[in-house]
């Protein structure tokens, strides 16, 4: 859910990921706030061309959409059960294929999060050649960045800035998180937005309407992280016109997502420790990495460490250490510094961890919490006991006080109580069964969506192809771009004859 930043180059990578690490970009312009929409009556879903909404992000010109990209807005009902209700405008960008004779089927990019931006992700992927053989369509899902309304929560972003100086497991910290969430909910509902309408079922219906509105007979879906959940549910509920699907870092609909975070953390952390042990330099420099990590996580939960960095007081506790190691998989290259961070803490310091926590503060206004909380709270309701049970089963080395706070979303149960949206129908969590060709891309180092998630969805997709990358974590196409992009493009050209052998030849990068 969180966006992270460190320096201008990292801002570009992070914003394109819709949530990773870097230094503070400027605040979102006021014109993107949730109250800007004036649509009050519903109409059939329709697409209207418009100028591309440059700048895509203020001050980061590398994210602007250049020549060869056409934009517009899809107008959809906020709630399809209320045809006379309000409407939403979803931002769409279409990058034309660069080949002289492009394929007829476009590829649609579905961002993760939930609450990430497709348009922020567009320019880097265009530069990487995603649109070599076919058009690529980027969509800002309902409630996200360039769509109207943007359901961001500056109240939650402000709390995240305060959190660096707070103890995660202190009940007072959870109460402050819930208060920030309640304040955002009050503001958005007072503006007239129905928060229960920002979910995957409506997102999938929007996607089906977009294909029809653009007059496309067949297209392909690419989803990353939450985007895989959206792609799969669209395949299940709106299969018409879907030719093939690419799933990168899978979130299976049939899993309770928050309760899957600790099992994924176990997988990714285990892969990290094994990768260090397999490299002589890392093994020699950090011979007790695993033991130090779990000892520190326990000790810092009981006795958090206060560190001052650049005049800012940072509290490093056990949860924050574990979460830093888990979310390192969001940004290529970050995992390589985790052993040094752990060793620095073990020596009684902590400045590396404190610096990383400050670098992880979310830029205000980017994450669409309205969609994120709608998806998590309605579609994967859970309890502290259930989260603790999943944590104990996955990582019994960690203390209970830590395990009730899942990675990335430590205060979810209290925040969901404050968000107060009804539970989604149980059918939403049915496994997806389809005879369409599906490519599943996994990163062995992924501590957020483990390769086991890919196993779960492939079990009911008989025409699925798997590719697992030893050098990749979350968002395989960013970690291992040359091999993974070639596999994806070959798969889209001919799903029955794709060569995935380059994935097996990858190896984790050297640790620093």
SVG drawing of the C-alpha trace seen along z (x, -y; Angstrom):
<svg xmlns="http://www.w3.org/2000/svg" viewBox="-32 -23 66 51">
<polyline fill="none" stroke="black" stroke-width="0.4" points="0.0,0.0 2.7,-2.5 4.8,-4.6 8.5,-5.1 11.1,-7.5 14.8,-8.4 16.3,-10.9 14.9,-12.0 15.9,-8.7 14.2,-6.7 11.1,-8.8 10.7,-7.9 11.1,-4.2 8.9,-4.3 6.0,-6.3 6.1,-4.0 5.8,-1.0 2.9,-2.7 4.6,-2.1 8.3,-1.7 11.2,-3.9 12.8,-7.4 13.0,-11.2 9.9,-13.5 8.3,-14.6 6.1,-17.6 2.6,-17.3 -0.2,-16.4 -1.8,-19.5 -5.2,-20.5 -6.9,-19.9 -6.6,-16.2 -8.6,-16.1 -11.7,-14.0 -14.0,-17.0 -13.2,-18.1 -15.8,-15.9 -19.0,-17.7 -20.7,-14.6 -24.0,-14.0 -26.0,-11.8 -25.1,-8.5 -24.9,-7.7 -23.9,-4.6 -20.2,-3.9 -18.5,-6.0 -15.0,-7.0 -14.1,-10.6 -10.7,-11.5 -8.8,-14.2 -5.3,-15.7 -2.9,-13.6 -2.9,-14.8 0.7,-16.0 2.5,-16.5 1.8,-13.0 3.6,-13.9 4.7,-17.4 8.4,-18.0 9.1,-14.5 9.1,-15.2 10.4,-11.6 6.9,-10.4 5.2,-12.6 3.4,-10.9 5.1,-11.9 4.4,-11.5 2.6,-8.3 0.4,-8.3 -3.3,-9.2 -5.4,-9.8 -9.0,-10.2 -11.6,-9.4 -14.0,-6.5 -17.2,-7.7 -18.8,-4.9 -21.4,-4.8 -20.1,-5.0 -22.5,-2.2 -24.0,0.0 -26.9,0.9 -27.9,-2.8 -28.1,-3.9 -29.3,-7.4 -26.4,-8.0 -23.1,-9.7 -20.5,-9.0 -16.7,-8.6 -14.1,-9.5 -11.3,-7.0 -8.1,-8.2 -6.8,-6.1 -3.6,-6.4 -2.9,-4.3 0.7,-4.0 0.8,-3.1 2.9,-0.1 6.3,-1.0 6.3,1.9 5.2,1.1 2.7,4.0 1.5,4.3 -0.6,7.1 -4.3,6.5 -4.7,7.3 -3.6,4.5 -2.2,5.2 -3.8,3.6 -1.7,2.7 -3.3,3.1 -1.4,1.5 -1.1,2.9 -1.6,1.5 -4.5,1.6 -4.6,-2.1 -1.6,-2.4 -1.6,-4.4 -1.4,-2.9 -0.6,-6.3 2.4,-6.9 3.7,-3.5 3.3,-4.2 6.4,-6.2 9.0,-3.8 7.3,-0.8 7.0,-2.6 10.7,-3.4 11.4,0.3 9.7,1.3 6.4,2.8 4.7,1.4 7.1,2.8 4.6,5.2 1.2,4.0 -0.5,1.0 -0.4,0.9 -3.3,-0.7 -2.7,-2.1 -5.7,-2.7 -6.0,-4.6 -8.5,-2.5 -11.5,-4.1 -10.4,-6.4 -6.7,-6.5 -4.3,-9.2 -5.5,-10.9 -9.0,-9.6 -11.9,-11.7 -12.3,-11.5 -9.0,-10.7 -9.7,-9.1 -6.4,-9.9 -6.1,-10.4 -3.6,-13.1 -4.7,-12.3 -3.2,-8.8 -0.1,-10.1 0.4,-12.5 0.1,-9.7 2.6,-7.7 5.1,-10.6 4.5,-10.5 4.8,-6.7 8.6,-6.8 8.8,-8.2 6.2,-5.9 6.3,-2.3 4.2,-0.1 3.0,2.3 1.8,-0.4 -2.0,-0.4 -2.0,-4.2 -0.3,-4.0 -3.1,-1.8 -5.6,-4.3 -3.9,-7.2 -4.0,-5.2 -7.7,-4.5 -8.4,-8.1 -6.6,-9.2 -8.6,-6.7 -11.9,-7.8 -11.0,-11.4 -10.4,-10.6 -13.6,-8.5 -15.6,-11.4 -14.2,-13.9 -14.9,-11.6 -18.4,-10.6 -19.3,-14.2 -18.2,-14.9 -20.8,-12.4 -18.7,-9.4 -20.0,-5.9 -16.9,-4.1 -18.5,-0.7 -18.4,-1.2 -14.6,-1.3 -13.8,2.4 -12.6,5.1 -16.1,6.1 -16.7,2.5 -13.1,2.2 -13.6,5.4 -16.8,4.0 -15.1,0.8 -12.4,2.8 -15.1,4.7 -16.8,1.4 -13.5,-0.1 -12.9,2.6 -16.4,2.1 -16.2,-1.7 -12.9,-1.5 -14.3,0.9 -11.7,3.5 -12.6,7.1 -9.9,8.8 -7.2,7.7 -4.7,9.1 -4.4,8.3 -1.3,7.7 -1.7,7.4 1.0,6.9 0.3,7.6 -3.3,6.4 -3.6,6.0 -3.4,9.8 -6.4,10.1 -8.2,7.6 -7.2,9.4 -8.3,12.8 -11.6,11.6 -12.2,9.8 -11.4,13.1 -13.9,14.9 -16.7,12.4 -16.2,10.7 -14.4,13.1 -15.6,11.8 -12.8,10.3 -9.9,11.6 -7.4,13.4 -4.6,14.0 -3.5,12.9 -0.1,12.2 0.1,12.4 3.2,10.9 3.5,11.4 0.2,13.0 -2.6,12.2 -5.0,15.1 -8.7,14.2 -9.3,17.3 -6.8,16.3 -7.5,13.9 -4.9,11.4 -3.8,10.0 -3.7,13.5 -1.4,14.5 1.2,11.8 3.0,13.7 3.4,16.9 4.7,14.8 7.1,13.1 8.4,16.5 9.0,17.5 10.8,14.3 12.9,14.0 13.9,17.6 15.0,17.0 17.0,13.9 18.9,15.8 19.6,18.7 20.8,16.4 23.3,14.7 24.5,18.1 25.1,19.2 27.4,16.2 30.8,16.7 31.3,13.0 27.9,12.6 28.2,15.8 31.6,14.8 30.7,11.2 27.3,12.1 27.6,15.7 24.8,15.3 22.4,13.2 19.3,15.3 19.9,15.7 20.7,12.0 17.6,11.0 15.1,12.9 16.9,12.1 16.8,8.4 13.2,8.5 12.3,10.0 14.6,7.7 13.4,4.6 9.8,5.5 10.5,5.5 12.9,2.6 12.7,0.4 15.7,-1.7 15.6,-5.4 18.0,-6.8 18.5,-10.4 19.1,-10.9 19.5,-14.4 17.8,-15.9 14.8,-13.5 14.0,-11.1 13.3,-7.6 12.0,-4.6 13.3,-1.3 11.2,1.5 10.9,5.2 8.0,4.8 9.8,2.0 12.8,4.2 10.8,7.1 8.7,4.8 11.9,3.2 13.2,6.6 9.8,7.6 9.2,4.4 12.8,4.3 11.4,6.5 9.5,3.6 12.5,1.8 15.2,3.5 18.5,3.5 17.2,2.8 17.4,6.4 21.2,6.4 21.5,3.9 19.4,5.8 22.3,7.9 24.3,4.8 21.3,3.1 20.8,6.1 24.5,6.2 24.5,2.4 21.6,3.0 23.4,6.0 26.4,3.8 24.1,1.5 23.8,-1.2 20.7,-1.5 21.3,-4.4 21.0,-2.4 17.5,-1.2 16.5,-4.7 17.6,-6.2 15.6,-3.5 12.5,-4.2 12.8,-8.0 13.3,-7.2 10.1,-5.2 7.7,-8.0 4.9,-8.1 4.5,-11.1 1.2,-12.7 -1.7,-12.2 -0.4,-9.4 -1.9,-6.3 -5.6,-6.0 -6.6,-4.7 -10.2,-4.9 -9.7,-1.9 -7.1,-0.2 -9.2,-0.1 -12.3,0.7 -10.6,3.8 -8.8,5.0 -11.7,4.3 -14.6,5.5 -13.0,8.4 -10.5,9.8 -12.1,9.2 -9.9,10.6 -9.4,10.4 -6.3,9.9 -6.6,13.6 -6.6,14.8 -3.6,12.6 -1.8,13.9 -2.6,17.5 -1.2,17.1 1.9,15.4 2.5,18.1 2.2,20.8 4.5,19.0 7.2,17.4 7.0,18.8 10.4,17.2 8.7,13.8 6.8,12.5 3.0,12.5 3.0,8.7 4.6,8.3 2.7,11.0 -0.7,9.3 0.5,6.5 0.9,7.9 3.6,6.6 2.7,3.4 -0.7,2.9 0.1,3.1 -3.1,1.5 -5.6,3.1 -8.2,4.4 -8.6,1.1 -8.5,-0.9 -11.2,1.4 -13.4,0.8 -13.0,-2.9 -13.6,-2.6 -16.8,-0.7 -17.7,0.8 -19.9,3.9 -18.3,7.3 -18.2,8.3 -20.1,11.4 -18.3,14.6 -18.4,15.5 -15.7,12.9 -13.2,15.2 -13.9,18.2 -10.9,19.6 -10.8,18.5 -11.3,21.3 -10.6,20.6 -9.2,22.2 -7.6,18.9 -3.8,19.0 -2.2,17.4 1.5,16.6 2.5,16.6 5.7,14.7 7.1,15.3 10.2,13.9 11.8,16.3 12.9,13.4 9.3,12.0 8.3,11.6 5.0,9.9 3.4,12.3 5.2,15.6 5.6,18.1 3.2,20.3 0.5,17.8 1.2,18.6 0.8,22.3 -2.6,21.6 -4.0,19.9 -2.3,22.2 -4.1,25.2 -7.4,24.1 -5.9,22.6 -5.1,25.6 -3.4,23.5 -1.0,21.7 2.7,21.3 5.0,20.6 8.3,18.7 10.2,18.3 13.1,15.9 15.8,16.5 17.0,12.9 13.6,11.2 11.3,10.1 8.0,8.2 7.2,7.0 9.3,9.4 9.4,7.2 11.2,4.5 13.7,6.9 14.6,9.0 13.4,6.9 15.3,8.3 14.4,11.9 10.9,11.4 9.9,8.9 11.0,11.3 9.1,14.1 5.9,12.0 6.1,10.7 6.8,14.2 3.9,15.5 1.6,12.9 2.7,13.7 2.2,17.4 1.1,18.7 1.7,22.3 5.4,21.9 6.9,19.6 10.5,20.3 11.0,19.6 14.5,21.0 16.2,17.6 14.3,17.4 15.9,20.6 19.4,19.1 19.0,16.1 20.7,15.7 20.4,13.2 22.6,10.1 25.6,9.9 24.8,8.5 26.5,5.3"/>
</svg>
